[in-house]
Amino acid sequence: MPDPVALPQLDIVARPSVADQVFEELRRQVLTLELAPGTKISEVEVAKAMGVSRQPVRDAFYRLSKLGFLLIRPQRATTVTLISSAAVMQARFIRMALELETVRVAATRLGEEDFAALQEILDRQHGAVKAADRSRFHRLDDLFHHEICARAGLGFAWDLISENKGHMDRVRLLTLSFALDDAYGDHLRIFEALKANDPDRSAETMRAHLTRIVQQIERTRDANHAWFADED
């Protein structure tokens, strides 16, 4: 056999591409409603504001349109899509399927160090509730669910959830205007079920938590009608 080719070891530092950075920032603004549903947005303006060429912006726009967050129409303005209740329910279905199994596993795997880390997140959530800080609570909400997945050795599940929950996130932030206490209480009940090492109870408390949006979406749509798509 021939000798293997001598190749040097490369010191590779992974950095997100410009298109990835543009995509992530625009996605963040859409999901946090900084770019509200119905907002007109142009490649030229985004490229100028971010100090980049139009090509990475065009790539980011395309990716966002495939996810259902931008409506691109030739010769017409590109707009942030209105919130689709159907898309929200589809995202909830995917998230429910993944998180119920995740907490079942977590209930058998988490230990004292994990519970201490989750308690610290809950304490910070309590502070956000007292301050009525929806944005901070929403970030800590994601962190709580992420840590359950990661500490159960199921980080890949959170990656899948994150990829699919965006349509839920826009409504979720709106619901926190009236449901901060409910969300925090749900997290406490999930935490207690996990500490009890009870897979069935953990799954049921998670199911109840993720089901709240079914009732909340109607109230949210009534209060923010212009941001929602008209659907049968």
C-alpha positions in Angstrom: 0.0 0.0 0.0 1.3 3.5 -0.7 2.4 5.7 2.2 -0.4 8.0 3.4 -0.1 11.6 2.2 1.5 13.8 4.8 -0.8 16.6 5.6 -0.5 19.3 8.3 -3.0 19.6 11.2 -5.2 22.6 10.6 -6.2 25.0 13.3 -9.8 25.6 12.3 -11.9 28.1 14.1 -15.5 27.9 13.0 -17.1 31.3 12.4 -20.6 31.9 11.1 -20.8 33.3 7.6 -22.0 36.8 6.9 -25.3 35.3 5.5 -25.7 33.2 8.7 -25.2 36.3 10.9 -27.7 38.3 8.8 -30.2 35.4 9.0 -29.8 34.9 12.8 -30.3 38.6 13.5 -33.3 39.0 11.2 -34.8 35.8 12.6 -34.3 37.0 16.2 -36.1 40.3 15.3 -39.0 38.5 13.7 -39.4 36.1 16.7 -39.2 38.9 19.3 -41.6 41.0 17.2 -39.0 43.8 16.8 -39.9 43.2 13.2 -43.7 43.1 13.6 -46.0 41.0 11.4 -46.8 42.9 8.2 -43.6 45.1 8.3 -42.1 45.9 4.9 -38.4 45.0 4.6 -36.0 45.5 1.8 -32.6 43.9 0.8 -31.2 47.3 0.1 -32.1 48.8 3.5 -31.0 45.7 5.5 -27.7 45.5 3.6 -27.0 49.2 4.2 -28.0 49.0 7.9 -25.8 46.0 8.6 -22.9 47.1 6.4 -22.9 44.1 4.1 -23.5 43.4 0.4 -26.9 42.4 -0.9 -26.1 38.7 -1.6 -25.9 37.5 2.1 -29.1 39.5 2.7 -30.8 37.8 -0.3 -29.7 34.4 1.1 -31.1 35.2 4.5 -34.4 36.5 3.1 -34.7 33.2 1.1 -34.1 31.1 4.2 -36.6 33.1 6.3 -39.2 32.8 3.5 -38.8 29.0 3.5 -39.4 29.0 7.2 -42.6 31.0 6.7 -41.4 34.3 8.2 -41.0 36.4 5.1 -43.3 36.8 2.1 -41.3 37.5 -1.0 -43.2 38.7 -4.0 -41.5 39.7 -7.3 -41.9 43.4 -8.0 -43.6 44.0 -4.7 -42.4 44.7 -1.2 -41.1 41.9 1.0 -43.0 41.7 4.2 -42.8 39.9 7.5 -45.6 37.3 7.4 -48.7 37.6 9.6 -48.9 35.1 12.4 -50.6 31.8 11.2 -52.6 30.0 13.9 -52.2 26.8 11.9 -48.4 27.2 11.8 -48.4 27.8 15.6 -50.4 24.6 16.2 -48.1 22.6 13.9 -45.1 23.9 15.8 -46.8 23.0 19.1 -47.4 19.4 17.9 -43.8 18.9 17.0 -42.6 20.5 20.3 -45.0 18.4 22.3 -43.9 15.1 20.8 -40.2 15.9 21.5 -40.5 17.4 25.0 -42.8 14.8 26.5 -40.3 12.1 25.7 -37.4 14.4 26.8 -38.8 15.0 30.3 -39.6 11.3 30.7 -35.9 10.6 30.2 -34.8 13.6 32.3 -36.8 12.4 35.2 -34.6 9.3 35.4 -31.3 11.0 34.7 -31.1 14.4 36.5 -29.1 14.7 39.7 -28.6 17.3 42.4 -26.2 19.4 40.4 -28.8 19.5 37.6 -31.6 20.5 39.9 -29.4 23.2 41.5 -28.9 24.7 38.0 -32.6 24.6 37.2 -33.5 26.1 40.5 -31.1 29.0 39.7 -32.9 29.6 36.4 -36.3 29.5 38.2 -35.1 32.1 40.7 -34.1 34.4 37.9 -37.5 33.7 36.2 -39.2 34.8 39.5 -37.3 38.0 39.3 -38.5 38.6 35.7 -42.1 37.9 36.8 -41.9 40.4 39.6 -40.4 43.0 37.2 -43.0 42.1 34.5 -40.1 41.7 32.1 -41.6 39.6 29.3 -38.5 39.5 27.2 -36.2 38.4 30.0 -38.7 35.8 31.1 -38.9 34.5 27.5 -35.2 34.1 27.3 -35.1 32.3 30.7 -38.1 30.1 29.5 -36.0 28.9 26.6 -33.0 28.4 28.9 -35.1 26.3 31.3 -36.3 23.9 28.5 -32.9 23.8 26.9 -31.2 22.8 30.2 -33.6 20.0 30.8 -32.8 18.6 27.3 -29.0 19.1 27.6 -28.7 17.8 31.2 -30.7 14.7 30.2 -28.1 14.1 27.4 -30.6 15.0 24.8 -29.2 18.3 23.5 -30.1 17.2 19.9 -33.8 17.2 20.9 -33.5 20.9 21.8 -31.8 21.6 18.4 -34.8 20.1 16.7 -37.3 21.9 18.9 -35.5 25.3 18.3 -35.7 24.7 14.5 -39.4 24.1 14.6 -40.8 26.4 17.4 -40.4 29.8 15.8 -44.1 30.3 14.9 -44.9 29.4 18.5 -42.4 32.0 19.8 -44.1 35.0 18.3 -47.4 34.1 20.0 -45.6 33.0 23.2 -44.1 36.5 23.7 -47.6 38.0 23.2 -49.2 35.7 25.7 -46.7 36.6 28.4 -48.4 40.0 28.6 -51.1 38.3 30.7 -49.7 34.8 31.5 -46.3 35.3 33.2 -47.6 33.8 36.5 -49.1 30.8 34.7 -45.9 30.1 32.8 -43.7 30.4 35.9 -46.1 28.2 37.9 -46.0 25.5 35.1 -42.2 25.6 35.3 -42.3 25.0 39.1 -44.6 22.0 38.6 -42.3 20.5 35.9 -39.3 21.0 38.2 -41.0 19.3 41.1 -42.0 16.4 39.0 -38.5 16.0 37.7 -37.1 16.1 41.3 -39.6 13.4 42.3 -38.0 11.2 39.5 -41.6 10.7 38.1 -41.6 10.3 34.3 -45.4 10.1 34.0 -46.0 13.2 36.1 -43.2 15.1 34.4 -44.7 14.3 31.0 -48.2 15.4 32.2 -47.0 18.7 33.6 -45.1 19.4 30.4 -48.2 18.5 28.4 -50.3 20.9 30.4 -47.7 23.7 30.0 -47.5 23.3 26.2 -51.3 23.0 25.9 -51.9 26.5 27.4 -51.3 28.1 24.1 -54.4 26.5 22.6 -56.6 28.6 24.9 -54.3 31.6 24.9 -54.0 32.0 21.1 -57.7 33.1 20.8 -57.3 35.9 23.4 -54.0 36.9 21.8 -55.5 37.1 18.3 -58.4 39.2 19.6 -56.0 41.7 21.1 -53.7 41.8 18.1 -56.0 41.1 15.2 -53.9 43.0 12.6 -50.9 40.8 13.3 -52.8 37.5 12.5 -53.6 36.0 9.2 -57.3 35.4 8.4 -57.7 31.6 8.3 -60.6 29.3 8.0 
